[in-house]
Amino acid sequence: MWIMGVSGSMRLRHRLSAGMCFALQLAALPAFAQEKTTPDDAERPLAVEETAAEKKQAQKDEVNLKSPSSHSWFDDVEGHIVVEAGVNGNPWTKTGRNWAQSYVDRANTATLNQITGTLSHPVTELGDGYGLGFVFEVLYGSDARFNPTIGMGDGNLTGIYQWTPTQAHIDAHLPWLTKGGIDLQIGQQYGIQGFEGTDALERPFYSYNYSSDYIVPFETVGVLATWHMTDHAALVLGVNAGNSTTFGHAKNNSRPKGYFGFQFTELADGKLDVAAIGYFGPQQSVYAIGREANHDMEYIGDLLASYKINDKTTVTLNATYFHDDYLRDDVYGVTAYFAHDFSDELTFNARGEIFRDNNGGVVGNNTSPMSYVNELRGQNYPYDYAPGTTYGELTVGVTYRPGFLKLPKGSFSIRPEVRLDKSLNGTRPFNRVSPTDDPNVNYANNGMNNMFWFSCDAIWAF
């Protein structure tokens, strides 16, 4: 998805706001200019006869007897809904869960992942090069467990199905500094790192890669600026309250966080897009570790490159690095994607990933519907964890858009996939956990060294 100058196919995790364009066409009603004369003595009315050519032309001309109406800025407001539901199978699990998965954590279960409603307006010129738009979005479903923003409706629902606002930002274009100007987003928005977005249409698979689940920010509240320095290069700067937090009592600490990076588009004859974006700032909660949270920094670096081999085939590489001073953990991974369109109805996708969690402080399973929310709040929460592990993951699947379905609105797609996860350093975190002295915490290292599972989701977007 592209977001205010930041590539969304690059998961610059904000949804593209596509606008409607209306053309008003008014054809002139043919008329005959004639000089006013005085009737003759017989006072016969004057008559003007059409020639044969004039009659033929009159039949071709479109006639619009309605007066033209003005086009309002609000006429371009549009709404969209995306519904995603899925099911996955893992017959070897002893926990009822898929290890190291957030959104697709419930094994052998059908799930309503999301009903997402969006009201938006594209950035439309107001005059003198200035533009204004907005995006408001709400998500209901099991995915809302991992997309809360603390201080914005978190905890109103506490079961597996929750709701959360996911976007609420004003968008503006400023014709400053260069020809391309500056794009601004002000408010709540998706994180802009990584390749796989929360929105079902923003990723090639039902399941997520490790980096999207455990490293990159999900939501931020703040200001994001994209300065288009040239036709192919942009500078990205942002400041915000932190990952999935806001302000006041809903903050995680008193220090600001922010983005810094560059985006390059349409390189190599228009075939290559590259984004290098860092996210910096303390992310631990003062409610969990005290004032130390204001000083222990977190660093996330993300490099994304996408190359279009031809009109049907694209390869993408995503490399991510994470370090947290408080956790004293380094986490990093590389994911490669391959996509090929066999037809308008069928796309083949493949994903391969190697991912390392050095000391096991990041990768795990939240075992309660409120675990992630309470983690962000700095409160106790139940979870499973594993030792430091190098994970390998391979996923293959297709996106099928059945042409025989004649839907009244929108599009429908089905995405079956087969996936193999494996420990590459001898640990055994998959499919089984053991209790610890803490009743809320389990340890995963007595299970299997691999997890073979399969999934399928269906998406209706309109």
N, C-alpha and C positions, 0 to 999 in steps of 0.2 A: 504494500500500500504506500502511496506517496502522501506525505503530510507536510503541508506548508513548506514545500521546497526540500523536504527530507524524504528519501525514497522509502516507500512502504513495502515494495517487493523485497526491500532490504529490511523489512521489518523495522522500519523506523517507527515502531509499534503504534501509529495513529492512523485512522481510517480515512481513506480518501473520500472527500465530499464532492460527488459528481453533480453538476447543476443542470437545470432544464433551460433550453433556449427557445424562445417564442419569436416567430417572424410575423410581422403584421404587413399584409400586402393589400393595397387599395388600388383598384383599377378605376380609371376615370370613366365616368358615364359620358358617352359621346353626345355632343351638342353641336348645334349649328349656329354660327355667328351670323346674324343677319341685321340688315339696316332697317330701322323702323320707317315704314312708308304710310301713306294715306290711301285708303280705299278709293277706287274709282267711283264714277257716278252710280254704278249699279250696286255699290257697297258690297262687292263680293269679298269674302275673306281671302287673305293671301294664303297660298299653299306652297310648301317646299317639298319637292319630290326627291327621294334618295336615289342615287344612281345605283346601278347593279353592283359596281365595285364596293360602294359604301355599305350596301346591304350585306354583302359577303363578309366584309371586315367586321361589321357589327355582330355577326354570328360568332366570330372568333373571340371577341373581346369579353373578358370577365367583368361582370357588373356587381359591385358591392354597394348596396343601398344603406348599409349600417355605418354610422359615424365611427371614426377610429377612436379606440379607447386608449388611455395612457397605460404604460407598463410600469407597475410598481416594483420596487426592490423586493417586497415581500412575496411577489408572484413566483419567485424562484425558490421558495422554501419547499423542501421535499422530505418525505419520510420513507424509511425502509425497515423491514423486519427480517431477521435471519433466525431460523429455527434449526438447531442441531441436536440429534439424538444418536446414541451409539450403543454398541454392545461389544464386549471382548471376552475371549476365552483363554484361560490358563489352568488346565486341569491338574497341574502339579503343585499348585500353591497349597500350603497348610495354614495360611493366615487369612485367606479370603482377599488378599491384596496383591497388586503388582508392585514389586519392589522399585523404589526410586521413581515413582510416578505420582504427580500431584493431581492433575485433571482426570487422568484415566487410572485412578488408583483402585477402584472396586473391580476385582476379578470376577469373571463369570456372571456379570450383571449388566442388564440393560439400563441406560441412564439418559435422562433428559439433560443434556449438557448446558444448553443455553437457548433462551429466547431473547434476542437482542433487538431493541427498538431504538431507532436513530431518527432524530429530527435535525436537519442540517440546512445550511445555505452556503453555496460556494462563494469564495471570495470574489465579489463583483465590484467593478470600478464605480466609484462615487463621483469621480471628477478629478482632473489634474493628476492622474496616476495613482490616487489613493483607492484602496479597496477594503471591503469589510465582509465578513462572513461569520458563521458560528457552527458548532456541533454540540448536540446534547444526546447522550446515549445512556440507556439503562439495560442491565443484563439480569435475567432471572434464570436459575438453574443450578446444577451442581458445580459448574465452573466458578460461580460467584464466591465459593469458599476460598478461592485462591486469588481473587481479584478485588478484595475490599480496599477501601481507602479509609483509614481510621479517622473518625470524625464526620463521616459522610454516610450515615445509615448502617454502619457496621453493627451487627448483633441484633438487628430487628427481627431476623429469622435465624434460628440456630440449628436447624436440621440439615440434612444433606442438600436440600434445595433452598437456596438463599437468593437475595436480590442485592444488587449494588449498582450505584452510578459508575460508569466507566469513562465517560467523557463529558466534560462541561467546559468548553473553552470558546473564547472569542478569537477570531482570526482576522488579521489585518495585513495589508500590503502597503509598504511605505516606499515611495519612489526616491529613495535617498542613496547617495554615495556613488552608485553605479547604475548602469542601464537596467540590470535585473532587479535592483532595489533590495529591500529587506522584508522578509515575511515574519510575522509574529504570531505566536499562540499564547494566550493568557488564560490560565485556569487549569482544570484537571485534564490530563491527557495520558495516553498509553506511553510506556517507555519506548525509546527509539532505538535501542540496541538489539542485535540479534536478527534472525531471519524469520522466526516463527511467531506469529501474533496470536493473541487470545481469540480474536474473532475467527470463527470457523473458516472464513474465506481467505484468511491471511496466512495459511500454512498448507503444505501439500499432503499432510497426513493427519489422521485422528490423534495419534500419540505424538508426544513432544520429544525433542532431543534433550539431553541432560542440561546443556547450557541454558536453554529457554526455561526449563523447570527450576533451575537452582542458582543461576548467576545474575542474569540481566534483570533490571527493575521492571515490575509489572505496571505500576501506576505512579505518576508524579503530579504534584500540584505546584505550579509556578509559572515562569515565563520562559519560552523557548524562542530564540531568534535564529533565522537562517539568512545570511547575507550572501547574495548571489554575486560574487566578485567578477566572474566572467560567465560566458554561456555554458561553460563546462565545469566550473569550480565554485563551491560554496563553503563558507565558514559557518559552523554551527556552535552556538553558545546558549547556555541555559542555566537558570538558577531555580531551585525548588526546595520543598520542605523535606524531601527524602522519599525512599521507596515506600509507597502505599501509606503515607502519613500526611497530615496537614499541619495545623498550628494549634497553639494553646495547649490544653491538656491532651490533645490528640497528636502532639508531636512525639518524635522519638528522642530528640535532644535539641539543644538550643543553637546548633551550628547549621549554616546553610550547606547545601549540596548542589552539584551542578554538572552540566555537560560541557565538553570542549572537543571539537573535532572538525573534520573536513569531509566533504562529499564531492566526488568527481563523476560526472555523467557523460554518456555517449562518447567515450574514448574509443580508440581503435576502430575508426569508421563507424561509430555508433553502436558497436557491439559490446562494449565493456563499461560497467558501472562499478565504482569502488567507494566505500565509506569507511572511514577510520574515526571512531568516536570513543572518548573516554568519559567515565562517570566517577566523580570524586567527592568524598565527604564522609564524616562519621555517620554510621548507620545503626549502631547499637542503641538500646533504649535506656534512658536515665531511670526508668521505673524498674529496670531489671538489674543494672550494675552500678547505678549512681552516676556521679559527675564524671566518672571516667569515660562515659559514653560521649561526652563532648569533645574528647581529644583523640580517641582511638579511630584512626582513619580506615576507610575502605576504598579500594581502587578497583575499577572494572575497566578493562580495555577490550574493545571489540573491533575486529576487522572483517569486512564483508565485501566480497567481490563476486560479480555475476557476469558471465560471458555468454552471449548468444551466438552459438555456432552457426545456426541458420534459423529460418522462420519457424522450425518445428522443435529445435533442440537447444536446451540451455543447461549450462553447468554453473554451480554456485559453490563457493568456499566460504566458510564462516569460522573464524578463530577467535576464542574468547579467553581472557585471563582475569582472575579474581584474587585479591589479597585483602585480608581483614586483620588489623593489628590486634584486636581483642581476641579473636579466635586463633590467631597465630597459624593461620591456614592459608595455603596456596591451592587454588583450584583452577584448572585450565583444560581446554579441549579444542578439538578441530573437527568440524563436520563438513562433509562433502555431499552435494545434492546433484542429481541428474534428472532432468525432465524431458520427455519426448511426447509430442502430440501425434498420435497415429491418425486422428481425425478430429473434427470439431466435437465429437462425442466422447472420445477416449484419450486419456493422457496417462502415460506410464511414469512413475516416480520411484527413485531409489535414493536411499540415504545411508551413509556410513559415518561412524563417529568413534573417536577415541577420546576419553575424558578421564581426568585424574583428579581425585580428591585426596590431598596428601595425608591428612590426619583424621578424616572421617567427620569433620566438624560441619559439613555443609549438606552432603547427600544423606537422605533418610526418608522416612514416611511419617506424615502427620496422621495420627490414628483417631482423631475426633473431628467432627465437622467444624468445630470452633478452634482447632489447634493453631492454625495459621493466624487467625485474628488475634488470639491471645498471645501468640509469640510477638506479633507486632505491637501489642499493647504493653509488652514487658511483663506479662503474667505467666504463671505456670501453665503448662500444656502437655498432654501426652504425646509421645513420639517413639519411633524406632530409629536406631542408628547403627552404623556399621564401622569397621575399621577402615583405615585408609585403603582405597581401592582404585585400581585403574580399570575403567569400564570400557568395553567395546560394544558397539551396537550396530546392527545392520537391519534396515527396514526396506521392504519392497511393496509396492501397491499400485493401484490404478485409481483414477478419478473417472467415473462413468456418468455421462450426462445423457440419459435416455431420450432420444429424439421422438420416440413414439408417444411419449406422454404429452398430452395437450392440456397444460395447466392453464387455468384462467388468468393467473398472474405469476410472474417471476420465473425462476429457474430451479431445477432439482438435480442434485448430484449424489452419487453413492461412492464411498471410498473404502473398499476392502484393503487390508494390509496384513502382511506376515512379518513378524519381528523376532530377532534373536538378540538378547543381551547376554554378555559374558564377562566374568572377572578375568582379567589378564595377568593378575599377580598372585593367584593362589587363594584369595579369600573366597568365602562361600556365603554371600549375603542374601541370595535369592530364595524366596518361597518358604522360609521358616525363620522364626525368631525365638530367643530365649529370654525369660524374665530376669530382671536385675533386682538389686535391693530397693530400688525406687519403683513402686507399683505403677507409676505412669510411664516408665521407660523400659523398652525392650532392646536387646542386643541381637544383631543379625550377623552371625558368622558360623552357624552350624547347619546351614541349608545346602543349597546347590550352588555350583559355580557358574550356572547359566540359567536363563529363563527364556523359553520358547513360547510365544503367545501370538494370538491373532485377533484382529479387531475389524470393525466395520462401522462407519457412521453414515448418516444420511443428512443432507442439508437442503432446506427449502429457503430460498432467498427471494424476497419480493419488495 
